[in-house]
Amino acid sequence: MDRFVQIGSLTKPLTGTLLVQLASTGLLQLDDPVEQFLTAPAGTGITLRHLAEHTAALPRVPPRLRRRDPYAAFDTEALSAVVQRLDFLTTGPPGGEAEYSNLGYAVLGAALSSAAGAPYEELLNEYVLAPLGLTDVTSNPPQDRRLGGRGLLGRPLRPWTMSGAILPAGGMWATPRETAHLVTRLLVERRLGEPAPSWQTTGPLRWHNGATRDASVFAGAMADGTWVMVHRLSGKPAPTEQLAVQILKDAVTKPPSSET
């Protein structure tokens, strides 16, 4: 429980929470246009809220990614080039149907950093992780405390490089125990108020998942406070989600114990 694992897109609710927390200070508003903070073309209609809710009409991933380590070359310079032509990348008018976008969260993280004048992870620590009492969440854990998957003949798999511009979309690491604390303190205890718009909602369940090359995670909480967090050293999210949902179903249908 003290080894760090990649939490992938479970980073997104942290970024969304940072957005809400910065808005509460008056540094920005959720409906501010993205060009207020970045060198994006004027008139795209894309707001910070659109980015957080995946309604910015942006593609799922940045263009021209590599295959083996897709985000390794996606640095701040590459993101800046993409931002300057956001109007050519949109698939429709912003504010419409949700279309999941890692690119959108990379843009959102850069906008938050620009608005507050500090690096993304520094802001995340100050406004989200420290108030939640989370210490074992980072983009760069010690090498000897990292836990990853294994491939052919048991050889360790090299994790994707996600410490650049894609960090706000899926680059954080955490211990499993701290990941559970992340879920309970944001969704059950509501220590920072109402959950951020990054969380997905299915009926009474608020949830988010994530997957990298060799890790997958699903976390969520029911309206009654029942919660689940499952992390597997597998990049295939479907079995992880199925296991988490079954755990929730079992918890909901389990008969109450009787005292004797």
Secondary structure, DSSP 8 states (H G I E B T S, - for coil): --SBEE-GGGHHHHHHHHHHHHHHHTS--TT-BGGGTS---TT---BHHHHHHT-S---SS-SS--SSSTTTT--HHHHHHHHTTHHHH-SS-TTSS----HHHHHHHHHHHHHHHTS-HHHHHIIIIIHHHT--SEESS--GGGB---B-GGG-B------SSTTHHHH--EE-HHHHHHHHIIIIIS-TTSS--TTSEEETTEEEEEEE-SS-EEEEEEETTS-EEEEEES-S-HHHHHHHHHHHHHHHHHS------
